[in-house]
């Protein structure tokens, strides 16, 4: 299983964004420590503490300052969260697909 989160750093209120990323980081730290439950539209699932967590981000446009991104990069690195720019979002999807394993009908004898 994989959890993915998208963040845009093209926002004027960098302080509020930094607080949101820090709060999210606390949740990720708890998930890595104890695991948890994931709720989706199709049900609830147990999440082991080694769940793959990835981030897709939209960087700030120059000349906009992005202090929230500096904080976020530190949080991502500290937590071992893979973060990629939005133009590499397909890589996150491919990794999620690989983590799912073979689909029915693709099993080898």
C-alpha positions in Angstrom: 0.0 0.0 0.0 1.1 3.6 -0.6 -0.1 6.9 0.7 0.5 9.9 -1.5 0.0 13.6 -0.7 0.2 16.6 -3.0 1.4 20.0 -1.9 1.6 23.3 -3.8 4.2 25.8 -2.6 2.7 28.5 -4.9 0.7 30.0 -2.1 1.1 33.5 -0.6 0.6 32.4 3.1 3.8 30.4 3.5 3.5 30.4 7.3 0.1 28.7 7.2 1.4 26.2 4.7 4.5 25.4 6.8 2.2 24.7 9.8 0.0 22.3 7.6 3.1 20.4 6.5 4.4 20.2 10.1 1.0 18.8 11.2 1.1 16.3 8.4 4.6 15.3 9.3 3.5 14.6 12.8 0.8 12.2 11.4 3.4 10.5 9.2 5.7 10.1 12.2 2.9 8.4 14.1 2.1 6.2 11.2 5.7 5.1 10.9 5.8 4.5 14.7 2.6 2.6 15.2 0.9 2.0 11.9 -2.8 2.8 11.7 -6.0 2.7 9.6 -6.6 4.3 6.2 -10.1 5.3 5.4 -11.1 5.6 1.7 -14.4 5.8 -0.2 -14.2 2.0 -0.6 -13.6 1.1 3.0 -11.0 1.0 5.8 -7.6 -0.7 5.6 -4.9 -1.5 8.1 -1.6 0.3 7.4 1.6 -1.2 8.6 4.2 1.1 10.1 6.4 0.6 7.0 3.8 1.9 4.6 5.3 3.7 1.6 4.5 7.5 1.8 5.3 9.8 -1.0 4.7 13.4 -1.9 4.2 15.2 -5.2 4.8 18.9 -5.0 4.4 22.0 -7.1 7.4 24.3 -6.4 7.0 28.1 -5.9 7.5 30.2 -9.0 10.5 32.5 -9.0 10.8 35.1 -7.6 8.4 33.9 -4.9 10.1 33.0 -1.7 9.1 29.6 -0.4 10.3 29.2 3.2 7.6 26.5 3.7 9.3 24.4 1.1 12.6 24.7 3.0 10.8 23.4 6.1 8.9 20.7 4.1 12.1 19.4 2.5 13.6 18.9 6.0 10.5 17.1 7.2 10.4 14.9 4.2 14.0 13.9 4.5 13.8 13.4 8.3 10.8 11.1 7.8 12.2 9.2 4.8 9.3 10.4 2.6 10.1 10.4 -1.1 9.1 13.8 -2.5 9.1 14.5 -6.3 8.1 17.6 -8.3 4.7 17.4 -10.1 6.3 16.6 -13.5 7.5 13.3 -12.0 4.1 12.3 -10.5 3.9 9.3 -12.9 6.9 7.8 -11.0 4.8 7.8 -7.8 1.9 6.1 -9.6 4.3 3.5 -11.1 5.7 2.7 -7.6 2.2 2.4 -6.2 1.4 0.0 -9.0 4.5 -2.1 -8.3 3.7 -2.3 -4.6 0.3 -3.7 -5.5 1.9 -6.8 -7.1 0.5 -8.6 -10.1 -3.1 -8.0 -11.1 -5.5 -11.0 -11.5 -4.7 -12.6 -14.8 -1.1 -11.6 -14.6 -0.1 -14.3 -12.2 2.5 -16.7 -13.5 2.2 -20.4 -13.1 
